[in-house]
């Protein structure tokens, strides 16, 4: 884990579910530090296992966490997987801006293969500058993820069994894809420093 300064710039990856899979958020800074944010009075990680909430993800808590992230960070862009969360994502876009809250459907094999490959490459290259917080849930979800073959030498990520979740892997991929797209578009905010002399 790293300590970040006041209102750091970040991008966000959100993978949501309702009753079976988990819902989670990962953030990434401009210099490639990825982490699971905390929220609320108890500073809980932004990861929701529906089994811990009577079988359904607590939507009000998720919305509160998203809103809090927009208070404590400068959110340049967030990629949100919309299934089951269309209404909440639209409301977040209204509150925080449609250029900051963007739907990114993970069921698209071409786009998701490319996004997964980007993260895989950037993590494994010799001179990688990516770092992360060591989130234990994300570590398990990444270890669970399996490549399932698709046409044209592509793959999608899949669970090896219904109990072995991969949702935080998806959030990590979305956050990293948002970071790459923000960098390519030149959207990171640069601050200028001035030195005055007499």
C-alpha positions as CSV (number, residue, x, y, z in Angstrom):
1,X,0.0,0.0,0.0
2,X,1.0,3.5,-0.8
3,X,0.0,6.8,0.8
4,X,-1.3,9.2,-1.8
5,X,-1.4,13.0,-1.6
6,X,-4.4,15.3,-1.4
7,X,-7.0,14.5,-4.1
8,X,-4.8,12.5,-6.4
9,X,-5.8,11.9,-10.1
10,X,-7.1,8.5,-10.7
11,X,-9.1,6.3,-13.1
12,X,-11.7,3.8,-12.0
13,X,-12.7,0.3,-12.9
14,X,-16.1,-1.0,-11.8
15,X,-17.5,-4.5,-12.2
16,X,-21.0,-5.0,-10.8
17,X,-23.3,-7.8,-10.1
18,X,-26.5,-8.3,-8.2
19,X,-26.9,-11.7,-6.4
20,X,-24.2,-14.1,-7.5
21,X,-20.9,-12.5,-8.5
22,X,-19.2,-9.8,-6.5
23,X,-19.1,-6.1,-7.1
24,X,-15.9,-4.2,-6.8
25,X,-13.9,-1.0,-7.6
26,X,-10.3,-0.7,-8.5
27,X,-8.5,2.7,-8.9
28,X,-5.3,3.4,-10.8
29,X,-3.0,6.5,-10.6
30,X,-1.2,8.2,-13.5
31,X,2.0,6.5,-12.5
32,X,0.5,3.0,-12.6
33,X,-0.3,2.3,-8.9
34,X,-3.5,0.2,-8.7
35,X,-5.5,-0.2,-5.5
36,X,-8.8,-1.0,-3.9
37,X,-10.3,2.2,-2.4
38,X,-12.0,2.2,1.0
39,X,-15.2,4.0,1.8
40,X,-17.6,5.0,4.6
41,X,-17.1,5.5,8.3
42,X,-15.4,2.1,8.8
43,X,-13.2,2.5,5.7
44,X,-14.3,-0.8,4.2
45,X,-12.7,-2.0,1.0
46,X,-14.9,-1.2,-2.1
47,X,-15.7,-4.9,-2.6
48,X,-19.1,-6.4,-2.0
49,X,-19.8,-10.1,-1.7
50,X,-23.6,-10.5,-1.9
51,X,-23.5,-13.5,0.5
52,X,-22.4,-11.0,3.2
53,X,-25.5,-8.8,2.6
54,X,-28.4,-11.3,2.7
55,X,-27.8,-12.5,-0.9
56,X,-27.9,-9.1,-2.8
57,X,-25.2,-6.5,-3.3
58,X,-26.1,-3.4,-1.2
59,X,-26.6,-0.9,-4.0
60,X,-26.8,2.2,-1.7
61,X,-23.4,1.3,-0.2
62,X,-21.9,0.9,-3.7
63,X,-23.4,4.3,-4.8
64,X,-22.1,5.9,-1.6
65,X,-18.6,4.5,-2.3
66,X,-18.7,5.8,-5.9
67,X,-19.8,9.3,-4.7
68,X,-17.1,9.3,-2.0
69,X,-14.4,8.4,-4.5
70,X,-15.4,11.5,-6.6
71,X,-15.0,13.6,-3.4
72,X,-11.6,12.3,-2.3
73,X,-10.0,11.8,-5.7
74,X,-9.9,13.7,-9.1
75,X,-11.6,11.1,-11.2
76,X,-10.4,11.6,-14.8
77,X,-12.4,8.6,-16.1
78,X,-14.2,5.6,-14.9
79,X,-15.1,2.5,-16.9
80,X,-18.2,0.8,-15.6
81,X,-19.5,-2.6,-16.7
82,X,-23.3,-1.9,-17.0
83,X,-25.2,-5.2,-16.7
84,X,-27.6,-4.9,-13.7
85,X,-26.3,-1.4,-13.0
86,X,-27.6,0.6,-16.0
87,X,-29.8,2.9,-13.9
88,X,-27.1,3.5,-11.2
89,X,-24.4,4.2,-13.8
90,X,-26.7,6.7,-15.6
91,X,-27.4,8.5,-12.3
92,X,-23.6,8.6,-11.5
93,X,-23.0,10.0,-15.0
94,X,-25.6,12.7,-14.3
95,X,-24.0,13.6,-10.9
96,X,-20.3,13.3,-11.9
97,X,-20.3,13.9,-15.7
98,X,-20.7,11.7,-18.7
99,X,-17.0,12.1,-19.6
100,X,-16.1,10.7,-16.2
101,X,-18.6,7.8,-15.9
102,X,-18.5,5.7,-19.1
103,X,-20.1,2.4,-19.8
104,X,-17.6,-0.3,-20.8
105,X,-19.3,-3.6,-21.6
106,X,-17.1,-6.6,-20.6
107,X,-19.1,-9.1,-22.7
108,X,-17.5,-7.7,-25.9
109,X,-14.8,-10.3,-26.7
110,X,-12.6,-8.2,-29.0
111,X,-12.4,-5.2,-26.6
112,X,-12.0,-7.3,-23.5
113,X,-9.3,-9.5,-25.0
114,X,-7.4,-6.4,-25.9
115,X,-7.9,-4.9,-22.5
116,X,-6.8,-8.1,-20.7
117,X,-3.8,-8.4,-22.9
118,X,-2.8,-4.8,-22.2
119,X,-2.8,-5.4,-18.4
120,X,-1.1,-8.8,-18.7
121,X,1.7,-7.3,-20.9
122,X,2.1,-4.2,-18.7
123,X,2.4,-6.3,-15.5
124,X,4.8,-8.9,-17.0
125,X,7.2,-6.7,-19.0
126,X,10.7,-6.4,-17.6
127,X,10.7,-2.7,-17.1
128,X,7.1,-2.5,-15.8
129,X,6.3,0.5,-13.6
130,X,3.0,-0.9,-12.4
131,X,2.5,-1.4,-8.7
132,X,-0.4,-2.4,-6.5
133,X,-1.7,-2.5,-3.0
134,X,-1.6,-6.2,-2.5
135,X,-5.4,-6.4,-2.0
136,X,-5.9,-10.0,-0.8
137,X,-9.3,-10.3,-2.5
138,X,-8.0,-9.0,-5.8
139,X,-5.1,-11.5,-5.5
140,X,-7.4,-14.4,-5.2
141,X,-9.7,-13.2,-8.1
142,X,-6.6,-12.8,-10.3
143,X,-5.4,-16.3,-9.5
144,X,-8.9,-17.7,-10.2
145,X,-9.2,-16.1,-13.7
146,X,-8.9,-18.6,-16.6
147,X,-8.5,-17.8,-20.3
148,X,-11.3,-19.3,-22.3
149,X,-10.6,-19.6,-26.0
150,X,-12.6,-17.6,-28.5
151,X,-12.4,-17.1,-32.3
152,X,-9.3,-15.5,-33.9
153,X,-6.9,-16.5,-31.2
154,X,-8.8,-14.4,-28.6
155,X,-9.9,-15.3,-25.1
156,X,-12.3,-14.1,-22.5
157,X,-11.7,-14.5,-18.7
158,X,-13.8,-17.1,-17.0
159,X,-14.3,-18.6,-13.5
160,X,-13.0,-22.2,-13.1
161,X,-16.1,-22.9,-10.9
162,X,-19.1,-20.8,-9.7
163,X,-17.5,-20.4,-6.3
164,X,-14.2,-19.1,-7.6
165,X,-14.8,-15.4,-8.4
166,X,-12.9,-13.2,-10.8
167,X,-14.7,-9.9,-10.4
168,X,-11.8,-7.9,-9.0
169,X,-9.7,-9.1,-12.0
170,X,-12.3,-7.4,-14.2
171,X,-12.2,-4.2,-12.2
172,X,-8.4,-4.2,-12.5
173,X,-8.6,-4.6,-16.2
174,X,-11.1,-1.9,-16.6
175,X,-9.1,0.5,-14.4
176,X,-5.9,-0.2,-16.4
177,X,-7.8,0.2,-19.8
178,X,-9.1,3.6,-18.6
179,X,-5.6,4.6,-17.6
180,X,-4.3,3.8,-21.0
181,X,-7.1,5.5,-22.8
182,X,-6.8,8.6,-20.6
183,X,-3.0,8.7,-21.3
184,X,-3.5,8.3,-25.1
185,X,-6.1,11.1,-25.1
186,X,-3.9,13.4,-23.0
187,X,-6.5,13.8,-20.3
188,X,-4.3,13.7,-17.2
189,X,-4.3,17.1,-15.7
190,X,-0.8,18.7,-15.6
191,X,0.0,21.4,-13.1
192,X,2.5,24.1,-13.9
193,X,5.0,25.4,-11.4
194,X,6.2,29.0,-11.5
195,X,9.4,30.4,-10.0
196,X,9.5,34.1,-9.5
197,X,12.6,36.1,-9.1
198,X,13.3,39.8,-8.5
